[in-house]
Amino acid sequence: MAKGKGIPQKVAVIGLGKLGSPMAAGVSARGVAVIGADLDSTKVEKINRGEAPVNETGLAEYIRRGRDWLRATTDLEAATIESEIVFIIVPTPSEPQGGFSIRHVLSACEAIGCGLKKKKAFTVVVITSTVMPGSTEGPIRECLEKHSGKKAGKDFGLCYSPEFIALGSVIHDFLNPDFILCGESDARSGEILDAFYQTVCENEPYIAHMNFVNAELSKLAVNTFVTTKITYANMLAHICERLPGGDVDKVTAAIGHDTRIGVKYLKGATGYGGPCFPRDNLAMGALARGLEVQAALAETTDHQNRAEAIRLADLVNRHAKPGAKIGILGLSYKPDTEVIEESQAILLARELLDGGRDLLVYDPMAMESARVVLGDAPQYCGSAEDCVRQSDIVVIAVPWEEFSRIPESVFFERRIVLIDAWRIAPDGWRKATQYVPVGVNTSEIIG
Ligand SMILES: NC(=O)c1ccc[n+]([C@@H]2O[C@H](COP(=O)([O-])OP(=O)(O)OC[C@H]3O[C@@H](n4cnc5c(N)ncnc54)[C@H](O)[C@@H]3O)[C@@H](O)[C@H]2O)c1
């Protein structure tokens, strides 16, 4: 159990989705009592039965481990009354212009405000959802003050502290952050949040304290810096493909040693996707335009990224004879998740289907979610091996670890074209196939 002066004994997590339930489970497993709250009673009941409400690595195990410390309710007001810190992790959907709607945050704040009104103890409300700069100081603070009849920074605390996690490793990333952002209404609230993170984190992250707007901007800045870096590496990959002798892995491995650059997210493969990167990038563009600042960098990154799947489809089409069967290995936006939001592999599948191609697909986790968007147009294979066996051209679109276990002998059955966007194929596969690595000059193969 968490012990010590200033360390919260009970926290509420409002919103038990892809980020909220792993966070609630991770905190409870560290011995801090957690009351999760969600409008969705199915998720609440699952947590109370000790089951995972969403698919996430290790979640079921963490819920079992933290069982004595974790329960859930649909009553946000009651959860607020019981807790010293209240985290809000509800959706903030993107708006047409690129910003984020905070309607769900405000709806949660109404109930939380009513809870604050009924209690005496100092409570810190923490916005973890991604919001646009200005939201916490403006409408969120106003809403909480209106419904509580209290003053933020004096009668209750308000912080903005987003998480930098990747689906598939949410619990690990949450418990082992590189750093923590803490936008705060007042020093006392920041200290309470500080003590919380020091208790639950497995490492000792740097905690950056600042005002709300700088923390809100920093969240967008981290993700858009990474999207720019990915896009830069992809540009190097395009250049290497045209440059005789070019090999993007040689270039990125070398320049990644420069401490100003670093190797992470410097691969040169497919574009980025998922529920955060694309929309945070668009939001940065919208923020800049709204302030009459040049948004060209964010806009170009988005533009280039949207062209990646078309480029990969062109590469496939250059190798595909009429009537060729094309297999795509991987459909999720990254390994270890079933999420296909803005997935480059799904965009590739759509491009190829629109071009009238005969498509086979396989993904370890994302088959059901893919079927919702691709319908019956592709053939869904039972395994990666099955997909390779039935295809004339195979594209490794997502670097799932499972693909490395496809038996080498399958590639020797007949000569296929293997397009490897992530260059993960072992030597044996490369020798057995017409191997086309993305980001490497193959002029002798494609002529
Ligand atoms: N998923 C990610 O990879 C990720 C990463 C970083 C940040 N975020 C941010 O975290 C926030 C939540 O994202 P998510 O992916 O967990 O969303 P999600 O859709 O998976 O889950 C949100 C949950 O909030 C619940 N909810 C909605 N309105 C509510 C309300 N008024 N009161 C109580 N519960 C409510 C929903 O029922 C749902 O269970 C978003 O702002 C997102 O941008 C997500």
Ligand as a Chemical Component Dictionary entry (heavy atoms), coordinates in Angstrom:
data_LIG
# 
_chem_comp.id                   LIG 
_chem_comp.type                 NON-POLYMER 
_chem_comp.pdbx_formal_charge   0 
_chem_comp.three_letter_code    LIG 
# 
loop_
_chem_comp_atom.comp_id 
_chem_comp_atom.atom_id 
_chem_comp_atom.alt_atom_id 
_chem_comp_atom.type_symbol 
_chem_comp_atom.charge 
_chem_comp_atom.model_Cartn_x 
_chem_comp_atom.model_Cartn_y 
_chem_comp_atom.model_Cartn_z 
_chem_comp_atom.pdbx_ordinal 
LIG N1  N1  N 0  -5.591  5.915  -26.912 1  
LIG C1  C1  C 0  -4.428  6.520  -27.002 2  
LIG O1  O1  O 0  -3.462  6.013  -27.614 3  
LIG C2  C2  C 0  -4.206  7.861  -26.315 4  
LIG C3  C3  C 0  -2.887  8.319  -26.111 5  
LIG C4  C4  C 0  -2.672  9.555  -25.514 6  
LIG C5  C5  C 0  -3.764  10.344 -25.197 7  
LIG N2  N2  N 1  -5.036  9.897  -25.407 8  
LIG C6  C6  C 0  -6.151  10.782 -25.048 9  
LIG O2  O2  O 0  -6.878  10.225 -23.966 10 
LIG C7  C7  C 0  -8.260  10.543 -24.097 11 
LIG C8  C8  C 0  -9.061  9.272  -24.018 12 
LIG O3  O3  O 0  -8.673  8.436  -25.082 13 
LIG P1  P1  P 0  -9.037  6.880  -25.117 14 
LIG O4  O4  O 0  -8.327  6.342  -26.293 15 
LIG O5  O5  O -1 -8.850  6.259  -23.787 16 
LIG O6  O6  O 0  -10.615 6.967  -25.431 17 
LIG P2  P2  P 0  -11.671 5.776  -25.423 18 
LIG O7  O7  O 0  -12.727 6.185  -26.386 19 
LIG O8  O8  O 0  -10.992 4.457  -25.601 20 
LIG O9  O9  O 0  -12.270 5.800  -23.929 21 
LIG C9  C9  C 0  -12.933 6.893  -23.392 22 
LIG C10 C10 C 0  -13.887 6.426  -22.297 23 
LIG O10 O10 O 0  -14.504 7.580  -21.733 24 
LIG C11 C11 C 0  -15.868 7.265  -21.477 25 
LIG N3  N3  N 0  -16.628 8.518  -21.393 26 
LIG C12 C12 C 0  -17.028 9.354  -22.401 27 
LIG N4  N4  N 0  -17.646 10.429 -21.876 28 
LIG C13 C13 C 0  -17.635 10.280 -20.525 29 
LIG C14 C14 C 0  -18.114 11.056 -19.454 30 
LIG N5  N5  N 0  -18.698 12.248 -19.665 31 
LIG N6  N6  N 0  -17.961 10.603 -18.212 32 
LIG C15 C15 C 0  -17.357 9.401  -17.971 33 
LIG N7  N7  N 0  -16.858 8.619  -18.941 34 
LIG C16 C16 C 0  -16.999 9.069  -20.213 35 
LIG C17 C17 C 0  -16.279 6.371  -22.617 36 
LIG O11 O11 O 0  -17.423 5.609  -22.286 37 
LIG C18 C18 C 0  -15.014 5.526  -22.787 38 
LIG O12 O12 O 0  -15.064 4.358  -21.994 39 
LIG C19 C19 C 0  -8.384  11.312 -25.410 40 
LIG O13 O13 O 0  -8.361  12.693 -25.178 41 
LIG C20 C20 C 0  -7.161  10.912 -26.174 42 
LIG O14 O14 O 0  -6.737  11.900 -27.089 43 
LIG C21 C21 C 0  -5.276  8.675  -25.949 44 
# 
loop_
_chem_comp_bond.comp_id 
_chem_comp_bond.atom_id_1 
_chem_comp_bond.atom_id_2 
_chem_comp_bond.value_order 
_chem_comp_bond.pdbx_ordinal 
LIG N1  C1  SING 1  
LIG C1  O1  DOUB 2  
LIG C1  C2  SING 3  
LIG C2  C3  SING 4  
LIG C2  C21 DOUB 5  
LIG C3  C4  DOUB 6  
LIG C4  C5  SING 7  
LIG C5  N2  DOUB 8  
LIG N2  C6  SING 9  
LIG N2  C21 SING 10 
LIG C6  O2  SING 11 
LIG C6  C20 SING 12 
LIG O2  C7  SING 13 
LIG C7  C8  SING 14 
LIG C7  C19 SING 15 
LIG C8  O3  SING 16 
LIG O3  P1  SING 17 
LIG P1  O4  DOUB 18 
LIG P1  O5  SING 19 
LIG P1  O6  SING 20 
LIG O6  P2  SING 21 
LIG P2  O7  DOUB 22 
LIG P2  O8  SING 23 
LIG P2  O9  SING 24 
LIG O9  C9  SING 25 
LIG C9  C10 SING 26 
LIG C10 O10 SING 27 
LIG C10 C18 SING 28 
LIG O10 C11 SING 29 
LIG C11 N3  SING 30 
LIG C11 C17 SING 31 
LIG N3  C12 SING 32 
LIG N3  C16 SING 33 
LIG C12 N4  DOUB 34 
LIG N4  C13 SING 35 
LIG C13 C14 SING 36 
LIG C13 C16 DOUB 37 
LIG C14 N5  SING 38 
LIG C14 N6  DOUB 39 
LIG N6  C15 SING 40 
LIG C15 N7  DOUB 41 
LIG N7  C16 SING 42 
LIG C17 O11 SING 43 
LIG C17 C18 SING 44 
LIG C18 O12 SING 45 
LIG C19 O13 SING 46 
LIG C19 C20 SING 47 
LIG C20 O14 SING 48 
# 
